[in-house]
Amino acid sequence: MKKVLVAVMALGMLASAANAGMSYECWMYKGGKPWKMLHVVADNKSEAVSKASDKFRHHNWNGDYVKCK
């Protein structure tokens, strides 16, 4: 029984690590100045920019470009 419990806990930890990402602060720039900001969770910076762009578009916020850090 202990082995089963340990195995289930190990699988749970691996599954949560596979879904982990980093939180990015993303800004939409308009006229060269920061305009709107939101947070996204992504595995890398380019994915963060893509997700943020989609979210900004969803809210009908149009700017010049998106930067995430």
N, C-alpha and C positions, 0 to 999 in steps of 0.2 A: 504493500500500500504506500509506503514511504517513497519507493522508486517512482511510482505513478505520479504522486504529488510533485516530486522534484522535477520530473519530466514535463509536466503541465506548466509548472512555474517557469522553467527554462524556455519552453516554446512561447509562452506569453511575453517574456522579456525580449526574445528575438523578434517577435512580431511587432512589438511596440517600437523597437529600434529601427526596423525597416520602414516604418511610417514616419519616423522623426524627420523634421526638417528644421531649417533655421527661420527665425522671424526677421523680416526685412522691413525697414521703413522706406516707403516709396513716395516720391514727390513728383507731381506733374508741374512742369514749368510752362509759363505763358509769358511771352515777351522777355525771355531770359531771366525771369524771376520765379521763385517757388510760388505756386498758386494753391494747390490742394495736396493733402497728404493722407496716406492710409497705410496700414500694415498688411503684409501677406506672409504666409509660411510657404517656403519653397526649398528645394534641395540645392539650388545654386542661383547666382545673381541673374543670369539670363532668364531662367524660369520665373524669378521674382518680377522682373520687368514685364514679361509676357502676362503673368497673372494680374499685375497691377494695371497694365494697359486695358485688359478686359474689364476689370472692375470700374476703372474710370469711364470707359465707354458705356458700361451698363448704367452708370449714373448720368449719362449724357454730359460729362465734363470733357471738353475738348481743349487741348493745349498743344504746345509745340513738341514736347518730348517728356519721357518718364525716366527718372533716375532712382535707383534703389541702393541703399547701403545698410 
